[in-house]
Amino acid sequence: MEQLWKQIGTHSVLFRVIGAETMSFMNQMFGERSDSQLRDPDTSFTITIQQGCLKNPGINTTFTRDVQGRMIFDRPDYYLAISPDYREADVRFYNYVGLRCVLMNWYSTIITHYDWGLLVHSSTLVDQGEAYVFAGKSRVGKTTVAKLSHPRTLLSDEASILKIGQDGRVIVYDSPLRSNIMNPSPIHSVPIKAIYMLEQSPIIKKRRLDKSKALLSILENIWYWPHNNEDSLKVVRLCKALVEQVPVYRLKFQKNELFWEEIS
Amino acid sequence: MTTIYSRLENTEIMEIDGKTLILNQKTLAVTKLNEVGGWIWNSLEDNSSIEQLTERLTKEYNVEAEKASEDLKNFLIQLEKVGLVVSA
């Protein structure tokens, strides 16, 4: 077993990695990112992780609690058990997709429980020191937007990490939970500028959503696996805090980089 | 016999930009109401009949009683369908 400290958002995670294959997948996800120097007990977590869920990929997740009170998330291509105090987790996964999804499940559970922030189904680009979040369901164009935005820095291509501070400030963090574009970002965190709900179109046009529509749109694009009502309520409250602070637009865009002229 | 309408207890209410958003804590579904819908929701706090609601609505919004009563019935049917209101 090897031990690795990794930073996700403002959280330090000690990964106890079992097996060379697992380490190879971890390197694929985290690359050469520096280990965390900040190991504040209040923001530290331990995950024991191994490849060992030898089932076919699938997407249906079930939730149960075991006799120790641990939260168990079970999917054909991953298994996740989180201790009742949220501090420790056991993970098994089938392949890279399983690893990415199980860590998304774990991280979204942690950050909503602690009222820290949200994991948003989106890609995020940095332009002039501010983060632009492009949200939408699969195949709506998030990866296309990311590829068309070169040489801007990419913070995420699938699951953006948004910290929603008590002071109302929203910060987007570099996300290791990537789908296609694996190059780690040289930038750790950036304040948010706006959120765009993507819609492919022959024209390029943005329209600001009122806050109630924005909240409903954001809710549809949160990575979150329900496990108790108290934490589900936190998700909705965090979404409300987000749309109170950050403008949300519907963005009709063509598959070219001209949309940047419309939004920046 | 008069039908009395009452609100589901396990809800979280959020006011945002003049709209009322109701989160059903059992199903986690969110329902958005416009200004009048939000006013009716608040009026249901003390478990009301269509007749009581109609009387209050006509005073508040200066609408005809017959039209208000019909709209209220349709609105409450929809709220009942999504589980936010129960009738007895």
HADDOCK unambig.tbl for C-alpha pairs under 7 A between the chains (distance, minus, plus):
assign (segid A and resid 211 and name CA) (segid B and resid 16 and name CA) 6.52 0.50 0.50
assign (segid A and resid 211 and name CA) (segid B and resid 17 and name CA) 6.36 0.50 0.50
assign (segid A and resid 212 and name CA) (segid B and resid 16 and name CA) 6.05 0.50 0.50
assign (segid A and resid 212 and name CA) (segid B and resid 17 and name CA) 6.90 0.50 0.50
assign (segid A and resid 212 and name CA) (segid B and resid 19 and name CA) 6.71 0.50 0.50
assign (segid A and resid 229 and name CA) (segid B and resid 25 and name CA) 6.51 0.50 0.50
